[in-house]
Amino acid sequence: MLTVRLYMLQRITALLMAPLVLGHLAVMIYAVQGGLSAAEILGRTQGSIAWLLFYGGFVIAVSVHAAIGLRVIVHETLGLKGTLLEVITWAVAAGLLGFGLRAVMAVTVS
Amino acid sequence: MIRPHRSHPLWYAFILHRISGLVLALFLPVHFYMLALALTAPERLDGLFVWSEMFIVKVAEFGLVFLLAVHMFGGLRLMAMEWLPWSDSQKSLAAGAAAVALLISGVFFLRAI
């Protein structure tokens, strides 16, 4: 249930995210020192175009990547296919994209 | 009886990649919900951060950081296997991916506690 297009999309989003994940790991190790606080995170991210683009791009890529990954698991484990599988794939992608972009906007724009 | 292919080290690499991807995908909505609180209810976000000072939560965070790192390094190994000329050291590369992920998540944990 993985077309060539979905296969390529999965690999392209993975390659795009590799440096983003490394950056995110570095940010987490830096930020967790001394405990987390909303003020500290917002102080770093609010009004920053760079963080908006970094995490905005991350959310778009991970929404596509996770939706395709879950599609493979759902098909192979539960045997779902056809329209239901398409609906689940698109719902996961749209849900993650919506929630993710809202979260990015919350910490960068507001 | 364990089927023969399931005793191969690279089967463990496959199952680790699948489970880490699944857990990360399930964690994402929680992660996004928490961050969106910065917009709607910042005091509740700080309330959750107080909760994150608990040792057991730090252990869970360590686990998530390990899963993220091992999913990325394991995924890079997978793409190298698919697209680059064949290498005989697949088992070593898979072990290396897990080792580097453990190192990164270990550094995170030591900084967190």
Backbone of each chain as ProteinMPNN parsed JSONL, in Angstrom:
{"seq_chain_A": "MLTVRLYMLQRITALLMAPLVLGHLAVMIYAVQGGLSAAEILGRTQGSIAWLLFYGGFVIAVSVHAAIGLRVIVHETLGLKGTLLEVITWAVAAGLLGFGLRAVMAVTVS", "coords_chain_A": {"N_chain_A": [[0.829, -1.218, 0.0], [2.092, 1.108, -0.522], [2.776, 3.499, -2.646], [5.044, 4.396, -5.36], [5.306, 7.116, -5.346], [4.549, 7.832, -2.717], [6.525, 6.435, -1.33], [8.854, 7.822, -2.176], [8.241, 10.347, -1.214], [8.283, 9.84, 1.506], [11.015, 9.296, 1.917], [12.182, 11.696, 1.045], [11.13, 13.587, 2.855], [12.282, 12.521, 5.127], [15.031, 12.945, 4.669], [15.036, 15.728, 4.606], [14.37, 16.233, 7.232], [16.484, 15.224, 8.747], [18.747, 17.039, 9.342], [17.189, 18.877, 10.762], [16.266, 17.427, 12.938], [18.683, 16.949, 14.25], [19.297, 19.58, 14.965], [17.108, 20.089, 16.643], [17.58, 18.228, 18.694], [19.933, 19.318, 19.75], [18.944, 21.798, 20.651], [17.159, 20.892, 22.611], [18.885, 19.686, 24.492], [20.294, 21.914, 25.249], [18.208, 23.57, 26.227], [17.017, 22.199, 28.348], [18.61, 22.386, 30.517], [18.789, 23.521, 33.804], [16.078, 23.463, 34.096], [12.713, 23.732, 32.651], [10.803, 26.485, 31.372], [7.925, 28.434, 30.505], [8.396, 31.126, 29.984], [11.13, 31.183, 29.415], [11.308, 29.614, 27.055], [9.594, 31.043, 25.319], [10.9, 33.47, 25.299], [13.065, 32.89, 23.769], [11.989, 32.127, 21.327], [9.842, 33.777, 20.44], [8.778, 36.13, 18.011], [10.751, 35.461, 16.27], [11.782, 34.943, 13.075], [13.475, 33.02, 12.082], [13.213, 30.776, 13.835], [10.527, 30.306, 13.361], [10.535, 29.5, 10.656], [12.244, 27.278, 10.857], [10.924, 25.484, 12.709], [8.401, 25.5, 11.55], [8.892, 24.376, 9.012], [9.753, 21.89, 9.926], [7.406, 20.865, 11.093], [5.705, 20.64, 8.84], [7.119, 18.726, 7.313], [7.21, 16.549, 9.132], [4.528, 15.955, 9.453], [3.756, 14.893, 6.987], [5.565, 12.74, 6.861], [4.999, 11.197, 9.198], [2.338, 10.537, 8.711], [2.518, 8.891, 6.43], [4.15, 6.869, 7.467], [2.521, 5.823, 9.557], [0.46, 4.932, 7.968], [1.647, 2.769, 6.627], [2.12, 1.056, 8.812], [-0.5, 0.645, 9.781], [-1.65, -0.61, 7.567], [-0.03, -2.933, 7.28], [-0.23, -4.154, 9.785], [-2.93, -4.125, 10.634], [-4.238, -4.659, 8.328], [-5.776, -2.915, 6.834], [-7.075, -1.273, 3.908], [-7.556, 0.466, 0.731], [-10.189, 2.925, 0.482], [-10.594, 3.556, 3.211], [-8.022, 3.409, 4.258], [-6.84, 5.496, 2.86], [-8.318, 7.651, 3.885], [-7.566, 7.582, 6.603], [-4.813, 8.113, 6.36], [-4.809, 10.745, 5.245], [-6.22, 12.09, 7.226], [-4.533, 11.882, 9.468], [-2.295, 13.285, 8.509], [-3.414, 15.849, 8.049], [-4.377, 16.493, 10.612], [-2.019, 16.484, 12.227], [-0.635, 18.493, 10.902], [-2.303, 20.737, 11.29], [-2.503, 20.954, 14.17], [0.224, 21.124, 14.695], [1.196, 23.408, 13.286], [-0.266, 25.33, 14.614], [0.859, 25.149, 17.144], [3.478, 25.972, 16.562], [3.005, 28.59, 15.725], [2.056, 29.568, 18.136], [4.314, 29.695, 19.763], [6.086, 31.273, 18.35], [4.949, 33.518, 16.993], [2.877, 34.811, 18.468]], "CA_chain_A": [[0.0, 0.0, 0.0], [2.976, 2.26, -0.58], [3.091, 3.774, -4.051], [6.384, 4.956, -5.556], [5.239, 8.526, -4.947], [4.584, 7.894, -1.247], [7.857, 5.967, -0.926], [9.801, 8.922, -2.39], [7.863, 11.422, -0.294], [8.753, 9.417, 2.832], [12.477, 9.451, 1.959], [12.528, 13.121, 0.904], [10.856, 14.253, 4.14], [13.279, 12.023, 6.086], [16.295, 13.649, 4.422], [14.845, 17.118, 5.026], [14.278, 16.323, 8.687], [17.706, 14.783, 9.435], [19.417, 18.172, 10.009], [16.261, 19.525, 11.695], [16.274, 16.621, 14.169], [19.948, 17.235, 14.942], [19.123, 20.899, 15.572], [16.134, 19.961, 17.732], [18.269, 17.533, 19.793], [20.847, 20.279, 20.363], [18.119, 22.774, 21.38], [16.603, 20.242, 23.808], [19.955, 19.511, 25.48], [20.596, 23.264, 25.761], [17.078, 24.187, 26.929], [16.579, 21.455, 29.535], [19.494, 22.725, 31.646], [18.193, 24.478, 34.729], [14.614, 23.336, 34.085], [11.982, 24.367, 31.557], [9.741, 27.427, 31.732], [7.295, 29.047, 29.335], [9.056, 32.409, 29.712], [12.431, 30.922, 28.788], [11.084, 29.149, 25.683], [9.016, 32.139, 24.526], [11.938, 34.488, 25.159], [13.959, 32.469, 22.695], [11.338, 31.868, 20.038], [8.851, 34.772, 19.989], [9.238, 37.169, 17.101], [11.895, 34.989, 15.494], [11.461, 34.371, 11.763], [14.315, 31.827, 11.91], [12.573, 29.64, 14.524], [9.257, 30.048, 12.654], [10.847, 28.718, 9.452], [12.829, 26.0, 11.289], [9.913, 24.569, 13.244], [7.322, 25.394, 10.558], [9.341, 23.357, 8.046], [9.794, 20.618, 10.653], [6.023, 20.39, 11.255], [5.193, 20.216, 7.534], [7.783, 17.469, 6.936], [6.853, 15.442, 10.03], [3.125, 15.596, 9.213], [3.754, 13.997, 5.819], [6.351, 11.552, 7.2], [4.277, 10.378, 10.183], [1.118, 10.01, 8.09], [2.894, 7.77, 5.561], [4.632, 5.803, 8.342], [1.371, 5.185, 10.212], [-0.277, 4.237, 6.902], [2.315, 1.481, 6.415], [1.88, 0.207, 9.991], [-1.929, 0.29, 9.812], [-1.895, -1.583, 6.492], [0.648, -4.213, 7.511], [-0.629, -4.767, 11.057], [-4.379, -4.3, 10.733], [-4.752, -5.116, 7.031], [-6.682, -1.944, 6.203], [-6.656, -0.79, 2.587], [-8.602, 1.188, 0.002], [-10.62, 4.274, 0.877], [-10.391, 3.761, 4.648], [-6.594, 3.68, 4.461], [-6.607, 6.86, 2.345], [-8.926, 8.596, 4.827], [-6.716, 7.618, 7.798], [-3.556, 8.796, 6.002], [-5.04, 12.185, 5.086], [-6.653, 12.642, 8.52], [-3.336, 12.013, 10.312], [-1.48, 14.377, 7.966], [-4.096, 17.131, 8.272], [-4.443, 16.729, 12.05], [-0.688, 16.871, 12.71], [-0.283, 19.787, 10.299], [-3.098, 21.771, 11.952], [-2.038, 21.095, 15.556], [1.645, 21.49, 14.696], [1.372, 24.81, 12.884], [-0.838, 26.138, 15.706], [1.867, 25.172, 18.207], [4.599, 26.8, 16.101], [2.54, 29.987, 15.779], [1.907, 29.939, 19.549], [5.601, 30.015, 20.405], [6.926, 32.192, 17.575], [4.292, 34.74, 16.502], [2.012, 35.504, 19.437]], "C_chain_A": [[0.855, 1.255, 0.0], [3.341, 2.465, -2.047], [4.502, 4.354, -4.139], [6.41, 6.409, -5.088], [5.308, 8.671, -3.424], [5.941, 7.464, -0.701], [8.866, 7.11, -1.039], [9.529, 10.067, -1.421], [8.361, 11.115, 1.123], [10.257, 9.639, 2.972], [12.882, 10.923, 1.886], [12.288, 13.857, 2.225], [11.852, 13.792, 5.204], [14.594, 12.779, 5.92], [16.2, 15.113, 4.851], [14.914, 17.243, 6.54], [15.57, 15.952, 9.41], [18.447, 15.963, 10.085], [18.51, 18.88, 11.012], [16.22, 18.763, 13.019], [17.552, 16.871, 14.955], [19.869, 18.584, 15.65], [18.203, 20.84, 16.778], [16.765, 19.27, 18.941], [19.196, 18.497, 20.524], [20.077, 21.303, 21.195], [17.601, 22.165, 22.678], [17.666, 20.102, 24.895], [20.31, 20.865, 26.096], [19.474, 23.758, 26.675], [16.738, 23.498, 28.244], [17.44, 21.792, 30.76], [18.847, 23.789, 32.525], [16.678, 24.466, 34.725], [13.963, 24.119, 32.964], [10.999, 25.39, 32.111], [9.2, 28.064, 30.459], [8.016, 30.33, 28.96], [10.383, 32.204, 28.984], [12.263, 30.522, 27.32], [10.591, 30.304, 24.811], [10.041, 33.251, 24.307], [12.878, 34.178, 24.013], [13.267, 32.485, 21.332], [10.437, 32.994, 19.528], [9.471, 35.858, 19.12], [10.402, 36.744, 16.227], [11.434, 34.325, 14.195], [12.229, 33.059, 11.576], [13.679, 30.605, 12.579], [11.241, 29.292, 13.859], [9.506, 29.165, 11.43], [11.384, 27.338, 9.831], [11.735, 25.035, 11.728], [8.689, 24.454, 12.337], [7.646, 24.336, 9.507], [9.345, 21.97, 8.661], [8.378, 20.021, 10.74], [5.457, 19.894, 9.922], [5.79, 18.856, 7.151], [7.325, 16.307, 7.819], [5.394, 15.021, 9.841], [3.01, 14.614, 8.054], [4.406, 12.664, 6.2], [5.595, 10.616, 8.152], [3.019, 9.768, 9.575], [1.435, 8.801, 7.206], [3.379, 6.584, 6.406], [3.5, 5.066, 9.027], [0.535, 4.41, 9.201], [0.313, 2.842, 6.661], [2.017, 0.524, 7.576], [0.43, -0.276, 10.033], [-2.233, -0.767, 8.751], [-1.295, -2.943, 6.822], [0.147, -4.922, 8.764], [-2.113, -5.074, 11.109], [-5.017, -4.736, 9.41], [-5.706, -4.153, 6.355], [-6.148, -1.532, 4.837], [-7.795, -0.001, 1.942], [-8.907, 2.555, 0.578], [-10.351, 4.554, 2.349], [-8.936, 4.104, 4.95], [-6.247, 5.089, 3.988], [-7.117, 7.901, 3.35], [-8.045, 8.735, 6.074], [-5.428, 8.392, 7.509], [-3.751, 10.31, 5.962], [-5.445, 12.833, 6.411], [-5.452, 12.848, 9.44], [-2.505, 13.198, 9.834], [-2.107, 15.733, 8.283], [-4.125, 17.482, 9.756], [-3.102, 17.199, 12.592], [-0.292, 18.24, 12.173], [-1.014, 20.925, 11.022], [-2.613, 22.036, 13.373], [-0.605, 21.618, 15.605], [1.862, 22.945, 14.341], [0.812, 25.753, 13.949], [0.185, 26.264, 16.84], [3.04, 26.064, 17.824], [4.223, 28.281, 16.165], [2.487, 30.459, 17.245], [3.239, 30.369, 20.16], [6.454, 30.993, 19.603], [6.258, 33.536, 17.266], [3.614, 35.519, 17.612], [2.802, 36.364, 20.401]], "O_chain_A": [[0.428, 2.319, 0.449], [4.118, 1.7, -2.617], [5.084, 4.752, -3.13], [7.394, 6.875, -4.514], [6.031, 9.522, -2.906], [6.448, 8.043, 0.26], [9.644, 7.347, -0.114], [10.452, 10.677, -0.879], [8.801, 12.01, 1.845], [10.727, 10.108, 4.009], [13.808, 11.352, 2.574], [13.123, 14.647, 2.665], [12.228, 14.569, 6.082], [15.201, 13.205, 6.903], [17.154, 15.674, 5.39], [15.442, 18.22, 7.073], [15.746, 16.322, 10.571], [18.751, 15.897, 11.276], [18.994, 19.425, 12.003], [16.149, 19.368, 14.088], [17.519, 16.993, 16.18], [20.314, 18.722, 16.789], [18.472, 21.458, 17.808], [16.522, 19.668, 20.081], [19.25, 18.505, 21.754], [20.489, 21.643, 22.304], [17.595, 22.821, 23.72], [17.401, 20.361, 26.069], [20.588, 20.965, 27.291], [19.732, 24.293, 27.753], [16.226, 24.138, 29.162], [17.05, 21.519, 31.895], [18.411, 24.831, 32.036], [16.052, 25.362, 35.29], [14.554, 25.038, 32.397], [10.429, 25.196, 33.184], [9.915, 28.214, 29.468], [8.23, 30.608, 27.78], [10.721, 32.947, 28.063], [12.975, 31.02, 26.448], [11.096, 30.521, 23.71], [10.052, 33.896, 23.258], [13.417, 35.077, 23.367], [13.879, 32.814, 20.316], [10.281, 33.156, 18.317], [10.52, 36.421, 19.433], [10.98, 37.567, 15.518], [10.78, 33.282, 14.214], [11.713, 32.107, 10.991], [13.609, 29.531, 11.981], [10.864, 28.121, 13.799], [8.779, 28.2, 11.196], [11.027, 26.34, 9.204], [11.619, 23.925, 11.207], [8.008, 23.429, 12.347], [6.803, 23.511, 9.155], [8.987, 20.991, 8.007], [8.18, 18.831, 10.495], [4.804, 18.852, 9.874], [5.074, 17.952, 6.722], [7.079, 15.209, 7.321], [5.057, 13.855, 10.046], [2.269, 13.633, 8.124], [3.872, 11.595, 5.902], [5.554, 9.404, 7.942], [2.666, 8.628, 9.878], [0.712, 7.806, 7.228], [3.062, 5.433, 6.103], [3.498, 3.836, 9.083], [-0.031, 3.365, 9.523], [-0.419, 1.863, 6.511], [1.705, -0.648, 7.368], [0.163, -1.45, 10.288], [-2.984, -1.709, 9.005], [-1.948, -3.975, 6.67], [0.103, -6.151, 8.806], [-2.519, -6.142, 11.567], [-6.182, -5.131, 9.373], [-6.382, -4.528, 5.396], [-4.938, -1.45, 4.626], [-8.859, 0.174, 2.535], [-8.029, 3.25, 1.088], [-9.929, 5.654, 2.706], [-8.645, 4.967, 5.779], [-5.463, 5.792, 4.625], [-6.446, 8.895, 3.63], [-7.8, 9.844, 6.55], [-5.003, 9.223, 8.311], [-2.978, 11.064, 6.552], [-5.07, 13.971, 6.694], [-5.359, 13.872, 10.117], [-2.062, 14.018, 10.638], [-1.422, 16.653, 8.731], [-3.921, 18.639, 10.122], [-3.035, 18.187, 13.324], [0.307, 19.048, 12.884], [-0.414, 21.955, 11.33], [-2.345, 23.178, 13.746], [-0.263, 22.447, 16.448], [2.622, 23.645, 15.01], [1.345, 26.842, 14.164], [0.358, 27.336, 17.421], [3.544, 26.824, 18.651], [5.015, 29.116, 16.601], [2.83, 31.601, 17.551], [3.288, 31.292, 20.974], [7.451, 31.498, 20.12], [6.919, 34.574, 17.275], [3.753, 36.739, 17.697], [2.219, 37.008, 21.273]]}, "seq_chain_B": "MIRPHRSHPLWYAFILHRISGLVLALFLPVHFYMLALALTAPERLDGLFVWSEMFIVKVAEFGLVFLLAVHMFGGLRLMAMEWLPWSDSQKSLAAGAAAVALLISGVFFLRAI", "coords_chain_B": {"N_chain_B": [[7.895, -20.88, 19.134], [10.668, -18.946, 18.084], [10.726, -17.358, 14.998], [13.223, -17.875, 12.41], [14.155, -15.474, 11.064], [13.656, -13.586, 12.901], [15.588, -13.701, 14.781], [17.676, -12.37, 13.861], [20.049, -9.704, 14.04], [19.417, -7.397, 12.534], [16.705, -7.528, 12.327], [15.91, -6.653, 14.781], [16.748, -4.04, 14.503], [14.94, -3.181, 12.576], [12.459, -3.474, 13.986], [12.872, -1.742, 16.087], [13.013, 0.663, 14.719], [10.419, 0.803, 13.731], [8.797, 0.778, 16.08], [9.816, 3.025, 17.422], [9.125, 5.038, 15.593], [6.33, 4.823, 15.666], [5.728, 5.429, 18.38], [6.748, 8.053, 18.528], [5.084, 9.332, 16.661], [2.633, 9.094, 17.972], [3.161, 10.609, 20.187], [3.434, 13.177, 19.209], [0.912, 14.749, 18.924], [0.392, 15.303, 21.656], [2.666, 16.742, 22.357], [2.389, 18.974, 20.642], [-0.027, 19.997, 21.602], [0.699, 20.775, 24.189], [2.587, 22.824, 23.641], [0.962, 24.653, 22.328], [-0.436, 25.666, 24.413], [1.016, 27.8, 25.269], [0.008, 29.889, 23.908], [-2.711, 29.96, 24.569], [-3.031, 29.41, 27.336], [-0.722, 30.239, 29.243], [-0.035, 29.927, 31.96], [-0.864, 27.376, 32.573], [0.872, 25.902, 31.045], [3.308, 26.354, 32.35], [2.599, 25.055, 34.673], [2.619, 22.415, 33.788], [5.317, 22.176, 33.251], [6.399, 22.278, 35.791], [5.546, 19.831, 36.715], [7.143, 18.322, 35.049], [9.513, 18.233, 36.377], [9.636, 16.012, 37.875], [11.309, 12.95, 38.603], [10.62, 10.585, 37.261], [9.359, 11.56, 35.015], [11.45, 12.809, 33.74], [12.922, 10.559, 33.067], [11.172, 9.452, 31.224], [11.279, 11.451, 29.277], [13.951, 11.203, 28.538], [13.736, 8.7, 27.332], [12.099, 9.361, 25.117], [13.767, 11.157, 23.747], [15.847, 9.419, 23.128], [14.447, 7.672, 21.408], [13.785, 9.414, 19.32], [16.352, 10.106, 18.37], [17.391, 7.584, 17.679], [15.597, 6.804, 15.742], [16.138, 8.638, 13.725], [18.945, 8.196, 13.139], [18.852, 5.456, 12.585], [17.126, 5.561, 10.423], [18.681, 6.938, 8.565], [20.631, 4.998, 8.146], [19.047, 3.077, 6.942], [18.303, 4.378, 4.539], [20.815, 4.69, 3.401], [21.413, 2.033, 2.96], [19.506, 1.435, 1.063], [20.037, 3.162, -1.105], [22.796, 3.669, -1.511], [25.922, 2.141, -2.635], [26.17, -1.343, -1.788], [26.987, -2.212, 1.547], [28.871, -4.291, 3.688], [28.698, -3.952, 6.336], [26.279, -3.715, 7.747], [25.148, -4.571, 10.195], [26.935, -3.516, 12.042], [26.597, -0.802, 11.498], [23.932, -0.439, 12.276], [24.155, -1.012, 14.994], [25.854, 1.064, 15.642], [24.158, 3.256, 15.175], [22.303, 2.939, 17.247], [24.044, 3.219, 19.399], [25.048, 5.863, 19.155], [22.652, 7.241, 19.438], [22.024, 6.566, 22.059], [24.109, 7.826, 23.348], [23.593, 10.566, 22.805], [21.018, 10.856, 23.974], [21.715, 10.191, 26.533], [23.419, 12.29, 27.268], [21.51, 14.323, 27.205], [19.885, 13.445, 29.346], [21.622, 13.617, 31.541], [21.987, 16.345, 31.613], [19.451, 17.1, 32.23], [18.777, 16.141, 34.774]], "CA_chain_B": [[9.262, -20.846, 18.597], [10.999, -17.698, 17.388], [11.059, -17.629, 13.6], [14.657, -17.607, 12.216], [14.504, -14.103, 10.692], [13.485, -12.717, 14.072], [16.749, -13.775, 15.657], [18.734, -11.611, 13.198], [20.183, -8.36, 14.643], [18.769, -6.339, 11.755], [15.266, -7.542, 12.61], [15.751, -5.759, 15.929], [16.875, -2.679, 13.973], [13.649, -2.913, 11.925], [11.378, -3.328, 14.962], [13.167, -0.527, 16.845], [12.638, 1.783, 13.856], [8.958, 0.844, 13.656], [8.229, 1.159, 17.38], [10.185, 4.419, 17.715], [8.298, 5.885, 14.731], [4.954, 4.783, 16.158], [5.654, 6.178, 19.644], [6.952, 9.476, 18.227], [3.877, 9.837, 15.992], [1.578, 9.208, 18.98], [3.55, 11.667, 21.128], [3.365, 14.506, 18.571], [-0.26, 15.562, 19.309], [0.57, 15.758, 23.047], [3.712, 17.759, 22.274], [1.806, 20.164, 20.002], [-1.042, 20.533, 22.505], [1.391, 21.469, 25.284], [3.183, 24.072, 23.149], [-0.107, 25.591, 21.977], [-0.872, 26.3, 25.657], [1.745, 29.071, 25.382], [-0.868, 30.899, 23.303], [-4.031, 30.021, 25.183], [-2.997, 29.39, 28.812], [0.689, 30.099, 29.62], [0.14, 29.457, 33.34], [-1.025, 25.912, 32.571], [2.115, 25.351, 30.479], [4.281, 26.343, 33.449], [2.15, 24.0, 35.575], [3.099, 21.148, 33.235], [6.769, 22.159, 33.386], [6.664, 21.902, 37.193], [5.338, 18.382, 36.717], [8.259, 17.692, 34.33], [10.67, 18.128, 37.265], [9.624, 14.68, 38.498], [12.355, 12.089, 38.048], [10.049, 9.614, 36.326], [9.074, 12.278, 33.763], [12.754, 12.991, 33.088], [13.265, 9.264, 32.468], [10.326, 9.338, 30.025], [11.846, 12.382, 28.283], [15.165, 10.523, 28.057], [13.271, 7.661, 26.405], [11.627, 9.993, 23.888], [14.939, 11.69, 23.042], [16.526, 8.251, 22.545], [13.659, 7.158, 20.281], [13.94, 10.368, 18.209], [17.708, 9.987, 17.814], [17.61, 6.266, 17.059], [14.768, 6.775, 14.534], [16.847, 9.391, 12.691], [20.168, 7.504, 12.71], [18.426, 4.202, 11.961], [16.553, 5.912, 9.117], [19.805, 7.242, 7.67], [21.216, 3.696, 7.768], [18.111, 2.438, 6.009], [18.402, 5.028, 3.223], [22.136, 4.362, 2.862], [21.307, 0.655, 2.479], [18.666, 1.396, -0.143], [20.474, 3.998, -2.227], [24.237, 3.677, -1.749], [26.453, 0.798, -2.897], [26.001, -2.243, -0.651], [28.064, -2.318, 2.524], [28.719, -5.511, 4.489], [28.718, -3.647, 7.766], [24.947, -3.261, 8.162], [24.921, -4.824, 11.623], [27.74, -2.534, 12.783], [25.974, 0.511, 11.336], [22.725, -0.425, 13.113], [24.622, -0.908, 16.382], [26.37, 2.425, 15.773], [23.011, 4.168, 15.273], [21.766, 2.815, 18.614], [25.047, 3.726, 20.348], [25.072, 7.335, 19.084], [21.376, 7.7, 20.006], [22.14, 6.423, 23.513], [25.047, 8.869, 23.8], [22.894, 11.859, 22.76], [19.958, 10.893, 24.98], [22.386, 10.163, 27.826], [23.841, 13.676, 27.538], [20.271, 15.043, 27.546], [19.424, 13.035, 30.677], [22.535, 14.16, 32.556], [21.731, 17.787, 31.712], [18.092, 17.309, 32.738], [18.627, 15.826, 36.208]], "C_chain_B": [[9.492, -19.539, 17.85], [11.397, -18.032, 15.956], [12.485, -17.156, 13.297], [14.971, -16.142, 11.916], [14.402, -13.167, 11.893], [14.612, -12.868, 15.085], [17.918, -13.0, 15.042], [18.819, -10.203, 13.797], [19.452, -7.272, 13.858], [17.247, -6.39, 11.858], [14.993, -6.641, 13.809], [15.862, -4.302, 15.491], [15.553, -2.262, 13.315], [12.567, -2.624, 12.962], [11.597, -2.088, 15.823], [12.765, 0.708, 16.033], [11.119, 1.937, 13.808], [8.338, 1.338, 14.963], [8.56, 2.612, 17.708], [9.341, 5.371, 16.872], [6.869, 5.972, 15.239], [4.804, 5.617, 17.435], [5.811, 7.674, 19.391], [5.708, 10.079, 17.572], [2.74, 10.023, 16.999], [1.874, 10.329, 19.977], [3.322, 13.064, 20.533], [2.126, 15.323, 18.946], [-0.154, 16.105, 20.735], [1.558, 16.918, 23.078], [3.141, 19.074, 21.72], [0.774, 20.826, 20.92], [-0.384, 21.348, 23.619], [1.952, 22.812, 24.82], [2.117, 25.116, 22.821], [-0.662, 26.278, 23.223], [-0.162, 27.638, 25.871], [0.884, 30.212, 24.858], [-2.137, 31.09, 24.124], [-3.996, 30.112, 26.711], [-1.572, 29.178, 29.299], [0.892, 29.573, 31.035], [-0.019, 27.948, 33.436], [0.221, 25.235, 31.993], [3.185, 25.28, 31.557], [3.912, 25.285, 34.485], [2.648, 22.638, 35.114], [4.618, 21.041, 33.366], [7.182, 21.829, 34.82], [6.577, 20.392, 37.341], [6.533, 17.67, 36.08], [9.531, 17.632, 35.173], [10.732, 16.772, 37.966], [10.619, 13.76, 37.798], [11.801, 11.137, 36.984], [9.733, 10.262, 34.975], [10.375, 12.533, 32.997], [13.209, 11.688, 32.418], [12.453, 9.069, 31.173], [10.847, 10.247, 28.907], [13.122, 11.799, 27.676], [14.784, 9.462, 27.022], [12.84, 8.251, 25.073], [12.795, 10.551, 23.063], [15.716, 10.544, 22.395], [15.777, 7.757, 21.308], [13.776, 8.084, 19.064], [15.298, 10.197, 17.54], [17.895, 8.66, 17.085], [16.76, 6.126, 15.786], [15.488, 7.511, 13.397], [18.081, 8.627, 12.202], [19.836, 6.164, 12.049], [17.848, 4.439, 10.577], [17.637, 6.257, 8.107], [20.488, 5.951, 7.213], [20.352, 3.0, 6.721], [18.237, 3.039, 4.607], [19.756, 4.767, 2.577], [22.107, 2.948, 2.274], [20.541, 0.595, 1.157], [19.332, 2.06, -1.349], [21.969, 3.95, -2.53], [24.711, 2.267, -2.079], [26.431, -0.046, -1.632], [27.237, -2.244, 0.254], [27.816, -3.555, 3.376], [28.552, -5.221, 5.976], [27.366, -3.166, 8.281], [24.697, -3.44, 9.657], [25.699, -3.817, 12.468], [27.111, -1.152, 12.687], [24.728, 0.631, 12.21], [23.115, -0.284, 14.589], [25.151, 0.492, 16.647], [25.252, 3.435, 15.933], [22.443, 4.143, 16.697], [22.736, 3.418, 19.63], [25.063, 5.253, 20.355], [23.795, 7.912, 19.693], [21.42, 7.635, 21.536], [23.056, 7.51, 24.086], [24.324, 10.221, 23.876], [21.829, 11.934, 23.856], [20.547, 10.832, 26.389], [22.866, 11.548, 28.231], [22.631, 14.507, 27.945], [19.857, 14.742, 28.981], [20.3, 13.639, 31.771], [22.358, 15.667, 32.716], [20.384, 18.063, 32.385], [18.0, 17.108, 34.248], [19.428, 16.804, 37.079]], "O_chain_B": [[8.64, -19.081, 17.088], [12.272, -18.863, 15.715], [12.927, -16.151, 13.854], [15.945, -15.606, 12.445], [14.992, -12.086, 11.899], [14.59, -12.227, 16.136], [19.012, -12.966, 15.606], [17.79, -9.572, 14.04], [18.925, -6.33, 14.449], [16.568, -5.421, 11.52], [13.976, -5.95, 13.856], [15.172, -3.432, 16.023], [15.105, -1.127, 13.478], [11.836, -1.642, 12.837], [10.634, -1.449, 16.247], [12.243, 1.677, 16.583], [10.596, 3.051, 13.839], [7.465, 2.206, 14.956], [7.711, 3.35, 18.208], [8.887, 6.4, 17.372], [6.266, 7.045, 15.248], [3.873, 6.412, 17.559], [5.086, 8.478, 19.975], [5.321, 11.204, 17.888], [1.973, 10.981, 16.905], [0.957, 10.925, 20.542], [3.05, 14.017, 21.263], [2.269, 16.504, 19.263], [-0.561, 17.236, 20.999], [1.326, 17.936, 23.73], [3.386, 20.148, 22.269], [0.705, 22.052, 21.008], [-0.83, 22.445, 23.955], [1.813, 23.819, 25.514], [2.333, 26.313, 23.008], [-1.282, 27.337, 23.126], [-0.676, 28.51, 26.572], [1.008, 31.354, 25.301], [-2.586, 32.214, 24.35], [-4.82, 30.799, 27.316], [-1.224, 28.076, 29.724], [1.86, 28.861, 31.301], [0.611, 27.307, 34.276], [0.58, 24.131, 32.402], [3.889, 24.277, 31.675], [4.79, 24.685, 35.105], [3.05, 21.806, 35.928], [5.15, 19.949, 33.568], [8.201, 21.173, 35.038], [7.407, 19.76, 37.994], [6.905, 16.572, 36.493], [10.526, 17.048, 34.744], [11.744, 16.422, 38.573], [10.757, 13.782, 36.575], [12.426, 10.912, 35.947], [9.822, 9.618, 33.93], [10.403, 12.48, 31.768], [13.805, 11.711, 31.341], [12.974, 8.588, 30.167], [10.856, 9.861, 27.738], [13.347, 11.885, 26.469], [15.422, 9.341, 25.976], [13.17, 7.712, 24.017], [12.811, 10.433, 21.837], [16.188, 10.665, 21.264], [16.39, 7.459, 20.283], [13.856, 7.619, 17.927], [15.398, 10.147, 16.315], [18.486, 8.615, 16.006], [17.148, 5.417, 14.858], [15.457, 7.069, 12.249], [18.252, 8.429, 10.999], [20.469, 5.782, 11.065], [18.043, 3.634, 9.666], [17.529, 5.91, 6.931], [20.875, 5.819, 6.052], [20.85, 2.42, 5.756], [18.274, 2.314, 3.613], [19.851, 4.637, 1.356], [22.698, 2.693, 1.225], [20.873, -0.18, 0.259], [19.208, 1.581, -2.476], [22.375, 4.163, -3.672], [23.99, 1.299, -1.834], [26.646, 0.466, -0.533], [28.374, -2.275, -0.217], [26.675, -3.837, 3.744], [28.297, -6.124, 6.773], [27.31, -2.304, 9.157], [24.11, -2.574, 10.305], [25.198, -3.324, 13.479], [27.089, -0.408, 13.668], [24.49, 1.676, 12.815], [22.488, 0.465, 15.337], [24.938, 1.052, 17.723], [25.365, 4.368, 16.729], [22.141, 5.187, 17.275], [22.316, 4.047, 20.601], [25.09, 5.872, 21.419], [23.833, 8.935, 20.376], [20.922, 8.529, 22.22], [22.807, 8.041, 25.168], [24.426, 10.932, 24.875], [21.735, 12.928, 24.576], [19.955, 11.355, 27.333], [22.739, 11.941, 29.391], [22.694, 15.292, 28.891], [19.521, 15.648, 29.743], [19.8, 14.111, 32.792], [22.548, 16.21, 33.804], [20.19, 19.1, 33.02], [17.246, 17.805, 34.927], [19.418, 16.69, 38.304]]}, "name": "protein", "num_of_chains": 2, "seq": "MLTVRLYMLQRITALLMAPLVLGHLAVMIYAVQGGLSAAEILGRTQGSIAWLLFYGGFVIAVSVHAAIGLRVIVHETLGLKGTLLEVITWAVAAGLLGFGLRAVMAVTVSMIRPHRSHPLWYAFILHRISGLVLALFLPVHFYMLALALTAPERLDGLFVWSEMFIVKVAEFGLVFLLAVHMFGGLRLMAMEWLPWSDSQKSLAAGAAAVALLISGVFFLRAI"}
